[in-house]
């Protein structure tokens, strides 16, 4: 698995979990403040698209995960 796929999976997982924890109608609701985490993830994806700077990509590279072949949000 490449860094790009792992980052997309992580971002999607974080968004879904924080929505489930932050929406009152959810059976696992905890606090509306979890929606701030959803916004944080979205903001980081947006800035990564413009700047190319992606901290999780650097961390995964240090862990030995191979980079994608190009053409993606964090390549």
C-alpha positions as CSV (number, residue, x, y, z in Angstrom):
1,X,0.0,0.0,0.0
2,X,1.3,3.5,-0.8
3,X,1.4,6.6,1.3
4,X,-1.4,8.2,-0.8
5,X,-3.8,5.3,-0.2
6,X,-3.0,5.2,3.5
7,X,-3.5,9.0,3.9
8,X,-6.9,8.8,2.1
9,X,-8.0,5.9,4.3
10,X,-6.9,7.7,7.4
11,X,-8.6,11.0,6.4
12,X,-11.9,9.2,5.5
13,X,-11.8,7.2,8.8
14,X,-11.2,10.3,10.9
15,X,-14.0,12.2,9.2
16,X,-16.5,9.4,9.6
17,X,-15.6,8.7,13.3
18,X,-15.7,12.4,14.2
19,X,-19.0,12.8,12.5
20,X,-20.4,9.8,14.3
21,X,-19.2,11.2,17.6
22,X,-20.3,14.8,16.9
23,X,-23.8,14.5,15.5
24,X,-26.5,14.4,18.1
25,X,-28.6,11.9,16.2
26,X,-25.8,9.4,16.2
27,X,-26.1,6.4,18.6
28,X,-22.4,7.1,19.8
29,X,-22.7,10.9,20.1
30,X,-20.4,12.4,22.7
31,X,-20.0,16.1,21.9
32,X,-20.5,18.6,19.1
33,X,-16.9,19.5,19.5
34,X,-15.9,16.4,17.5
35,X,-17.2,18.3,14.5
36,X,-14.2,20.7,14.9
37,X,-12.0,17.7,14.3
38,X,-13.9,17.1,11.0
39,X,-13.2,20.7,10.0
40,X,-9.5,20.3,11.0
41,X,-9.1,17.2,8.7
42,X,-10.9,19.0,5.9
43,X,-8.7,22.1,6.3
44,X,-5.5,19.9,6.2
45,X,-6.7,18.2,3.0
46,X,-7.4,21.5,1.5
47,X,-4.0,23.1,2.4
48,X,-2.2,19.9,1.3
49,X,-3.8,20.2,-2.1
50,X,-2.5,23.8,-2.6
51,X,0.9,23.6,-0.9
52,X,1.9,19.9,-1.3
53,X,2.8,19.8,2.4
54,X,1.5,16.7,4.0
55,X,2.9,15.8,7.5
56,X,1.4,12.2,7.5
57,X,3.2,11.6,4.2
58,X,6.6,12.5,5.8
59,X,5.8,10.3,8.8
60,X,4.8,7.3,6.7
61,X,8.0,7.7,4.5
62,X,10.1,7.6,7.6
63,X,8.3,4.4,8.6
64,X,9.3,2.9,5.2
65,X,6.0,3.0,3.4
66,X,6.6,3.5,-0.4
67,X,5.4,6.7,-2.0
68,X,2.8,6.7,-4.7
69,X,3.8,6.8,-8.4
70,X,2.4,10.3,-8.7
71,X,-0.9,12.0,-9.3
72,X,-2.6,12.3,-6.0
73,X,-3.4,14.5,-3.1
74,X,-0.1,13.9,-1.4
75,X,2.4,12.8,-4.0
